[in-house]
Amino acid sequence: MPLHFEAANGSAIDHQHGLEVFQPRMEPTENQGEVEYQYWIFRGESQYSLGCFGTFNSIKNEGRNVDVFTLNLGQNWVIESIFKTKDRLNILGDKFSFLVGLSEGLVRVFQSRRDNDNEVRYLALSQEAVLHDHGIAIPDGLLRLPNGDIVLAEVTVPAHPSASTVS
């Protein structure tokens, strides 16, 4: 049965499999605009970790400020870590469904945010070539970006202006 995460207060929960993913520790790296994500996944008393890199950019969209965070799930070491986690959790099903389901959990942890002045978008991305190297066929219908990235999951959190800026 595939993963199905629902947003909770600061986490995402898959009730079927007893999994909970919490908001990651996010640290800037030495590279401008790059972010390191460190996630913890819990099943009862057991803990599993997952790390990846991504980016942060602020853009204007239809006159609104939008903060965009990406998670790069297209590096070989990240894909291997994700599939090791699948094996450790003993989740049945194909690898691509697990990847998409886990990606949804990784971005849904942010869905309950209420501390953001700007709209915020979180995107979990991968690359088709890397997935093919791992024997994974990409189904039609996924959003493909001009740079070749594939959007596995995304969440948009509306702006919640702070009380000090509300008139």
Contact map, one row per residue, 1 for C-alpha under 8 A:
11100000000000000000000000000000000000000000000000000000000000000000000000000000000000000011100000000000000000000000000000000000000000000000000000000000000000000000000
11110000000000000000000000000000000000000000000000000000000000000000000000000000000000000001100011001000000000000000000000000000000000000000000000000000000000000000000
11111000000001011000000000000000000000000000000000000000000000000000000000000000000000000000000011001100000000000000000000000000000000000000000000000000000000000000000
01111100000011110000000000000000000000000000000000000000000000000000000000000000000000000000000000001001100000000000000000000000000000000000000000000000000000000000000
00111110000111100000000000000000000000000000000000000000000000000000000000000000000000000000000000001101100100000000000000000000000000000000000000000000000000000000000
00011111000111000000000000000000000000000000000000000000000000000000000000000000000000000000000000000000100100000000000000000000000000000000000000000000000000000000000
00001111111110000000000000000000000000000000000000000000000000000000000000000000000000000000000000000000100111110000000000000000000000000000000000000000000000000000000
00000111111110000000000000000000000000000000000000000000000000000000000000000000000000000000000000000000000010110000000000000000000000000000000000000000000000000000000
00000011111100000000000000000000000000000000000000000000000000000000000000000000000000000000000000000000000010010000000000000000000000000000000000000000000000000000000
00000011111100000000011000000000000000000000000000000000000000000000000000000000000000000000000000000000000011111000000000000000000000000000000000000000000000000000000
00000011111110000001111000000000000000000000000000000000000000000000000000000000000000000000000000000000000111000000000000000000000000000000000000000000000000000000000
00001111111111000001110000000000000000000000000000000000000000000000000000000000000000000000000000000000110110000000000000000000000000000000000000000000000000000000000
00011111001111100111100000000000000000000000000000000000000000000000000000000000000000000000000000000000100000000000000000000000000000000000000000000000000000000000000
00111100000111111111000000000000000000000000000000000000000000000000000000000000000000000000000000000000000000000000000000000000000000000000000000000000000000000000000
00011000000011111110000000000000000000000000000000000000000000000000000000000000000000000000000000000000000000000000000000000000000000000000000000000000000000000000000
00110000000001111110000000000000000000000000000000000000000000000000000000000000000000000000000000000000000000000000000000000000000000000000000000000000000000000000000
00100000000001111110000000000000000000000010000000000000000000000000000000000000000000000000000000000000000000000000000000000000000000000000000000000000000000000000000
00000000000011111111000000000000000000000011000000000000000000000000000000000000000000000000000000000000000000000000000000000000000000000000000000000000000000000000000
00000000000011111111100000000000000000001111000000000000000000000000000000000000000000000000000000000000000000000000000000000000000000000000000000000000000000000000000
00000000001111000111110000000000000000001110000000000000000000000000000000000000000000000000000000000000000000000000000000000000000000000000000000000000000000000000000
00000000001110000011111000000000000000111100000000000000000000000000000000000000000000000000000000000000110010000000000000000000000000000000000000000000000000000000000
00000000011100000001111100000000000000111000000000000000000000000000000000000000000000000000000000000000000010000000000000000000000000000000000000000000000000000000000
00000000011000000000111110000000000000100000000000000000000000000000000000000000000000000000000000000000010011000000000000000000000000000000000000000000000000000000000
00000000000000000000011111000000000011110000000000000000000000000000000000000000000000000000000000000000000000000000000000000000000000000000000000000000000000000000000
00000000000000000000001111100000000111100000000000000000000000000000000000000000000000000000000000000000000000000000000000000000000000000000000000000000000000000000000
00000000000000000000000111110000001111000000000000000000000000000000000000000000000000000000000000000000000000000000000000000000000000000000000000000000000000000000000
00000000000000000000000011111000001110000000000000000000000000000000000000000000000000000000000000000000000000000000000000000000000000000000000000000000000000000000000
00000000000000000000000001111110111100000000000000000000000000000000000000000000000000000000000000000000000000000000000000000000000000000000000000000000000000000000000
00000000000000000000000000111111111100000000000000000000000000000000000000000000000000000000000000000000000000000000000000000000000000000000000000000000000000000000000
00000000000000000000000000011111010000000000000000000000000000000000000000000000000000000000000000000000000000000000000000000000000000000000000000000000000000000000000
00000000000000000000000000011111110000000000000000000000000000000000000000000000000000000000000000000000000000000000000000000000000000000000000000000000000000000000000
00000000000000000000000000001111110000000000000000000000000000000000000000000000000000000000000000000000000000000000000000000000000000000000000000000000000000000000000
00000000000000000000000000011011111000000000000000000011100000000000000000000000000000000000000000000000000000000000000000000000000000000000000000000000000000000000000
00000000000000000000000000011111111100000000000000001111000000000000000000000000000000000000000000000000000000000000000000000000000000000000000000000000000000000000000
00000000000000000000000001111000111110000000000000001111000000000000000000000000000000000000000000000000000000000000000000000000000000000000000000000000000000000000000
00000000000000000000000011111000011111000000000000111100000000000000000000000000000000000000000000000000000000000000000000000000000000000000000000000000000000000000000
00000000000000000000000111100000001111100000000000111100000000000000001000000000000000000000000000000000000000000000000000000000000000000000000000000000000000000000000
00000000000000000000000111000000000111110000000011110000000000000000000000000000000000000000000000000000000000000000000000000000000000000000000000000000000000000000000
00000000000000000000111110000000000011111000000011100000000000000000000000000000000000000000000000000000010000000000000000000000000000000000000000000000000000000000000
00000000000000000000110100000000000001111100001111000000000000000000000000000000000000000000000000000000000000000000000000000000000000000000000000000000000000000000000
00000000000000000011110000000000000000111110001111000000000000000000000000000000000000000000000000000000000000000000000000000000000000000000000000000000000000000000000
00000000000000000011100000000000000000011111111100000000000000000000000000000000000000000000000000000000000000000000000000000000000000000000000000000000000000000000000
00000000000000001111000000000000000000001111111000000000000000000000000000000000000000000000000000000000000000000000000000000000000000000000000000000000000000000000000
00000000000000000110000000000000000000000111110000000000000000000000000000000000000000000000000000000000000000000000000000000000000000000000000000000000000000000000000
00000000000000000000000000000000000000000111111000000000000000000000000000000000000000000000000000000000000000000000000000000000000000000000000000000000000000000000000
00000000000000000000000000000000000000000111111100000000000000000000000000000000000000000000000000000000000000000000000000000000000000000000000000000000000000000000000
00000000000000000000000000000000000000011110111110000000000000000000000000000000000000000000000000000000000000000000000000000000000000000000000000000000000000000000000
00000000000000000000000000000000000000011100011111000000000000000000000000000000000010000000000000000000000000000000000000000000000000000000000000000000000000000000000
00000000000000000000000000000000000001111000001111100000000000000000000000000000000000000000000000000000000000000000000000000000000000000000000000000000000000000000000
00000000000000000000000000000000000001111000000111110000000000000000000000000100110000000000000000000000000000000000000000000000000000000000000000000000000000000000000
00000000000000000000000000000000000111100000000011111000000000000000000000000100000000000000000000000000000000000000000000000000000000000000000000000000000000000000000
00000000000000000000000000000000000111000000000001111100000000000000001110000100000000000000000000000000000000000000000000000000000000000000000000000000000000000000000
00000000000000000000000000000000011110000000000000111110000000000000001110000000000000000000000000000000000000000000000000000000000000000000000000000000000000000000000
00000000000000000000000000000000011110000000000000011111000000000000111100000000000000000000000000000000000000000000000000000000000000000000000000000000000000000000000
00000000000000000000000000000000111000000000000000001111100000000001111000000000000000000000000000000000000000000000000000000000000000000000000000000000000000000000000
00000000000000000000000000000000111000000000000000000111110000000011110000000000000000000000000000000000000000000000000000000000000000000000000000000000000000000000000
00000000000000000000000000000000100000000000000000000011111000000011100000000000000000000000000000000000000000000000000000000000000000000000000000000000000000000000000
00000000000000000000000000000000000000000000000000000001111100001111000000000000000000000000000000000000000000000000000000000000000000000000000000000000000000000000000
00000000000000000000000000000000000000000000000000000000111110001111000000000000000000000000000000000000000000000000000000000000000000000000000000000000000000000000000
00000000000000000000000000000000000000000000000000000000011111111100000000000000000000000000000000000000000000000000000000000000000000000000000000000000000000000000000
00000000000000000000000000000000000000000000000000000000001111111100000000000000000000000000000000000000000000000000000000000000000000000000000000000000000000000000000
00000000000000000000000000000000000000000000000000000000000111110000000000000000000000000000000000000000000000000000000000000000000000000000000000000000000000000000000
00000000000000000000000000000000000000000000000000000000000111111000000000000000000000000000000000000000000000000000000000000000000000000000000000000000000000000000000
00000000000000000000000000000000000000000000000000000000000111111100000000000000000000000000000000000000000000000000011000000000000000000000000000000000000000000000000
00000000000000000000000000000000000000000000000000000000011110111110000000000000000000000000000000000000000000000000011000000000000000000000000000000000000000000000000
00000000000000000000000000000000000000000000000000000000011110011111000000000000000000000000000000000000000000000000011110000000000000000000000000000000000000000000000
00000000000000000000000000000000000000000000000000000001111000001111100000000000000000000000000000000000000000000000011110000000000000000000000000000000000000000000000
00000000000000000000000000000000000000000000000000000011111000000111110000000000000000000000000000000000000000000000000111100000000000000000000000000000000000000000000
00000000000000000000000000000000000000000000000000000111100000000011111000000000000000000000000000000000000000000000000111100000000000000000000000000000000000000000000
00000000000000000000000000000000000000000000000000000111000000000001111100000000000000000000000000000000000000000000000001111000000000000000000000000000000000000000000
00000000000000000000000000000000000010000000000000011110000000000000111110000000000000000000000000000000000000000000000001111000000000000000000000000000000000000000000
00000000000000000000000000000000000000000000000000011100000000000000011111100000000000000000000000000000000000000000000000011100000000000000000000000000000000000000000
00000000000000000000000000000000000000000000000000011000000000000000001111100110000000000000000000000000000000000000000000011110000000000000000000000000000000000000000
00000000000000000000000000000000000000000000000000000000000000000000000111110110000000000000000000000000000000000000000000001110011000000000000000000000000000000000000
00000000000000000000000000000000000000000000000000000000000000000000000111111110000000000000000000000000000000000000000000000100010000000000000000000000000000000000000
00000000000000000000000000000000000000000000000000000000000000000000000001111111000000000000000000000000000000000000000000000000010000000000000000000000000000000000000
00000000000000000000000000000000000000000000000000000000000000000000000000111111100000000000000000000000000000000000000000000000000000000000000000000000000000000000000
00000000000000000000000000000000000000000000000001110000000000000000000011111111110000000000000000000000000000000000000000000000000000000000000000000000000000000000000
00000000000000000000000000000000000000000000000000000000000000000000000011111111111000000000000000000000000000000000000000000000001000000000000000000000000000000000000
00000000000000000000000000000000000000000000000000000000000000000000000000011111111100000000000000000000000000000000000000000000000000000000000000000000000000000000000
00000000000000000000000000000000000000000000000001000000000000000000000000001111111110000000000000000000000000000000000000000000000000000000000000000000000000000000000
00000000000000000000000000000000000000000000000001000000000000000000000000000111111111000000000000100000000000000000000000000000000000000000000000000000000000000000000
00000000000000000000000000000000000000000000000000000000000000000000000000000011111111100000001000100000000000000000000000000000000000000000000000000000000000000000000
00000000000000000000000000000000000000000000000000000000000000000000000000000001111111110000000000000000000000000000000000000000000000000000000000000000000000000000000
00000000000000000000000000000000000000000000000100000000000000000000000000000000111111111000000000000000000000000000000000000000000000000000000000000000000000000000000
00000000000000000000000000000000000000000000000000000000000000000000000000000000011111111110000001000000000000000000000000000000000000000000000000000000000000000000000
00000000000000000000000000000000000000000000000000000000000000000000000000000000001111111110000000000000000000000000000000000000000000000000000000000000000000000000000
00000000000000000000000000000000000000000000000000000000000000000000000000000000000111111100000000000000000000000000000000000000000000000000000000000000000000000000000
00000000000000000000000000000000000000000000000000000000000000000000000000000000000011111110000000000000000000000000000000000000000000000000000000000000000000000000000
00000000000000000000000000000000000000000000000000000000000000000000000000000000000001111111000000000000000000000000000000000000000000000000000000000000000000000000000
10000000000000000000000000000000000000000000000000000000000000000000000000000000000001101111100001000000000000000000000000000000000000000000000000000000000000000000000
11000000000000000000000000000000000000000000000000000000000000000000000000000000000000000111110000000000000000000000000000000000000000000000000000000000000000000000000
11000000000000000000000000000000000000000000000000000000000000000000000000000000000000000011111011000000000000000000000000000000000000000000000000000000000000000000000
00000000000000000000000000000000000000000000000000000000000000000000000000000000000000000001111111000000000000000000000000000000000000000000000000000000000000000000000
00000000000000000000000000000000000000000000000000000000000000000000000000000000001000000000111111100000000000000000000000000000000000010000000000000000000000000000000
00000000000000000000000000000000000000000000000000000000000000000000000000000000000000000000011111110000000000000000000000000000000000011100000000000000000000000000000
01100000000000000000000000000000000000000000000000000000000000000000000000000000000000000000111111111000000000000000000000000000000000000000000000000000000000000000000
01100000000000000000000000000000000000000000000000000000000000000000000000000000000001000010111111111100000000000000000000000000000000000000000000000000000000000000000
00000000000000000000000000000000000000000000000000000000000000000000000000000000011000000000001111111110000000000000000000000000000000000000000000000001000000000000000
00000000000000000000000000000000000000000000000000000000000000000000000000000000000000000000000111111111000000000000000000000000000000000000000000000001100000000000000
01111000000000000000000000000000000000000000000000000000000000000000000000000000000000000000000011111111100000000000000000000000000000000000000000000000000000000000000
00101000000000000000000000000000000000000000000000000000000000000000000000000000000000000000000001111111110000000000000000000000000000000000000000000000000000000000000
00000000000000000000000000000000000000000000000000000000000000000000000000000000000000000000000000111111111000000000000000010000000000000000000000000001100000000000000
00011000000000000000000000000000000000000000000000000000000000000000000000000000000000000000000000011111111100000000000000010000000000000000000000000001110000000000000
00011110000110000000100000000000000000000000000000000000000000000000000000000000000000000000000000001111111110000000000000000000000000000000000000000000000000000000000
00000000000100000000101000000000000000100000000000000000000000000000000000000000000000000000000000000111111110000000000000010000000000000000000000000000000000000000000
00000000000000000000000000000000000000000000000000000000000000000000000000000000000000000000000000000011111111100000000001110000000000000000000000000000111000000000000
00001110001100000000000000000000000000000000000000000000000000000000000000000000000000000000000000000001111111110000000000000000000000000000000000000000011000000000000
00000011111100000000111000000000000000000000000000000000000000000000000000000000000000000000000000000000111111110000000000000000000000000000000000000000000000000000000
00000010011000000000001000000000000000000000000000000000000000000000000000000000000000000000000000000000001111111000000001000000000000000000000000000000001010000000000
00000011010000000000000000000000000000000000000000000000000000000000000000000000000000000000000000000000001111111000000000000000000000000000000000000000001110000000000
00000011110000000000000000000000000000000000000000000000000000000000000000000000000000000000000000000000000111111100000000000000000000000000000000000000000010000000000
00000000010000000000000000000000000000000000000000000000000000000000000000000000000000000000000000000000000001111111000000000000000000000000000000000000000010000000000
00000000000000000000000000000000000000000000000000000000000000000000000000000000000000000000000000000000000000011111000000000000000000000000000000000000000000110000000
00000000000000000000000000000000000000000000000000000000000000000000000000000000000000000000000000000000000000001111100000000000000000000000000000000000000000011100000
00000000000000000000000000000000000000000000000000000000000000000000000000000000000000000000000000000000000000001111111100000000000000000000000000000000000000111100000
00000000000000000000000000000000000000000000000000000000000000000000000000000000000000000000000000000000000000000011111000000000000000000000000000000000000000111100000
00000000000000000000000000000000000000000000000000000000000000011110000000000000000000000000000000000000000000000001111100000000000000000000000000000000000001111000000
00000000000000000000000000000000000000000000000000000000000000011110000000000000000000000000000000000000000000000001111110000000000000000000000000000000000111110000000
00000000000000000000000000000000000000000000000000000000000000000111100000000000000000000000000000000000000000000001011111000000000000000000000000000000000111100000000
00000000000000000000000000000000000000000000000000000000000000000111100000000000000000000000000000000000000000000000001111100000000000000000000000000000011110000000000
00000000000000000000000000000000000000000000000000000000000000000001111000000000000000000000000000000000001001000000000111110000000000000000000000000000011100000000000
00000000000000000000000000000000000000000000000000000000000000000001111000000000000000000000000000000000001000000000000011111000000000000000000000000011111000000000000
00000000000000000000000000000000000000000000000000000000000000000000011110000000000000000000000000000011011000000000000001111100000000000000000000000011110000000000000
00000000000000000000000000000000000000000000000000000000000000000000011111000000000000000000000000000000000000000000000000111110000000000000000000001111100000000000000
00000000000000000000000000000000000000000000000000000000000000000000000111100000000000000000000000000000000000000000000000011111011000000000000000001111000000000000000
00000000000000000000000000000000000000000000000000000000000000000000000011000000000000000000000000000000000000000000000000001111111000000000000000011100000000000000000
00000000000000000000000000000000000000000000000000000000000000000000000000000000000000000000000000000000000000000000000000000111111100000100000000011100000000000000000
00000000000000000000000000000000000000000000000000000000000000000000000000000000000000000000000000000000000000000000000000000011111110000000000000000000000000000000000
00000000000000000000000000000000000000000000000000000000000000000000000001110000000000000000000000000000000000000000000000000111111111000000000000000000000000000000000
00000000000000000000000000000000000000000000000000000000000000000000000001000010000000000000000000000000000000000000000000000111111111111100000000000000000000000000000
00000000000000000000000000000000000000000000000000000000000000000000000000000000000000000000000000000000000000000000000000000001111111111100000000000000000000000000000
00000000000000000000000000000000000000000000000000000000000000000000000000000000000000000000000000000000000000000000000000000000111111110000000000000000000000000000000
00000000000000000000000000000000000000000000000000000000000000000000000000000000000000000000000000000000000000000000000000000000011111110000000000000000000000000000000
00000000000000000000000000000000000000000000000000000000000000000000000000000000000000000000000000000000000000000000000000000000001111111000000000000000000000000000000
00000000000000000000000000000000000000000000000000000000000000000000000000000000000000000000001100000000000000000000000000000000001111111100000000000000000000000000000
00000000000000000000000000000000000000000000000000000000000000000000000000000000000000000000000100000000000000000000000000000000001100111110000000000000000000000000000
00000000000000000000000000000000000000000000000000000000000000000000000000000000000000000000000100000000000000000000000000000001001100011111000000000000000000000000000
00000000000000000000000000000000000000000000000000000000000000000000000000000000000000000000000000000000000000000000000000000000000000001111110000000000000000000000000
00000000000000000000000000000000000000000000000000000000000000000000000000000000000000000000000000000000000000000000000000000000000000000111110000000000000000000000000
00000000000000000000000000000000000000000000000000000000000000000000000000000000000000000000000000000000000000000000000000000000000000000011111000000000000000000000000
00000000000000000000000000000000000000000000000000000000000000000000000000000000000000000000000000000000000000000000000000000000000000000011111100000111000000000000000
00000000000000000000000000000000000000000000000000000000000000000000000000000000000000000000000000000000000000000000000000000000000000000000111110000110000000000000000
00000000000000000000000000000000000000000000000000000000000000000000000000000000000000000000000000000000000000000000000000000000000000000000011111011110000000000000000
00000000000000000000000000000000000000000000000000000000000000000000000000000000000000000000000000000000000000000000000000000000000000000000001111111110000000000000000
00000000000000000000000000000000000000000000000000000000000000000000000000000000000000000000000000000000000000000000000000000000000000000000000111111000000000000000000
00000000000000000000000000000000000000000000000000000000000000000000000000000000000000000000000000000000000000000000000000000000000000000000000011111000000000000000000
00000000000000000000000000000000000000000000000000000000000000000000000000000000000000000000000000000000000000000000000000000011000000000000000111111100000000000000000
00000000000000000000000000000000000000000000000000000000000000000000000000000000000000000000000000000000000000000000000000001111000000000000000111111110000000000000000
00000000000000000000000000000000000000000000000000000000000000000000000000000000000000000000000000000000000000000000000000001111000000000000011110011111000000000000000
00000000000000000000000000000000000000000000000000000000000000000000000000000000000000000000000000000000000000000000000000111100000000000000011110001111110000000000000
00000000000000000000000000000000000000000000000000000000000000000000000000000000000000000000000000110011000000000000000000111100000000000000010000000111110000000000000
00000000000000000000000000000000000000000000000000000000000000000000000000000000000000000000000000010011001000000000000000111000000000000000000000000011111000000000000
00000000000000000000000000000000000000000000000000000000000000000000000000000000000000000000000000000001001100000000000011110000000000000000000000000011111100000000000
00000000000000000000000000000000000000000000000000000000000000000000000000000000000000000000000000000000001101100000000011100000000000000000000000000000111110000000000
00000000000000000000000000000000000000000000000000000000000000000000000000000000000000000000000000000000000000100000001111000000000000000000000000000000011111000000000
00000000000000000000000000000000000000000000000000000000000000000000000000000000000000000000000000000000000001111000001110000000000000000000000000000000001111100000000
00000000000000000000000000000000000000000000000000000000000000000000000000000000000000000000000000000000000000000000011100000000000000000000000000000000000111110000000
00000000000000000000000000000000000000000000000000000000000000000000000000000000000000000000000000000000000000000101111100000000000000000000000000000000000011111000000
00000000000000000000000000000000000000000000000000000000000000000000000000000000000000000000000000000000000000000111111000000000000000000000000000000000000001111100000
00000000000000000000000000000000000000000000000000000000000000000000000000000000000000000000000000000000000000000011110000000000000000000000000000000000000000111110110
00000000000000000000000000000000000000000000000000000000000000000000000000000000000000000000000000000000000000000011100000000000000000000000000000000000000000011111110
00000000000000000000000000000000000000000000000000000000000000000000000000000000000000000000000000000000000000000000000000000000000000000000000000000000000000001111110
00000000000000000000000000000000000000000000000000000000000000000000000000000000000000000000000000000000000000000000000000000000000000000000000000000000000000000111111
00000000000000000000000000000000000000000000000000000000000000000000000000000000000000000000000000000000000000000000000000000000000000000000000000000000000000001111111
00000000000000000000000000000000000000000000000000000000000000000000000000000000000000000000000000000000000000000000000000000000000000000000000000000000000000001111111
00000000000000000000000000000000000000000000000000000000000000000000000000000000000000000000000000000000000000000000000000000000000000000000000000000000000000000001111
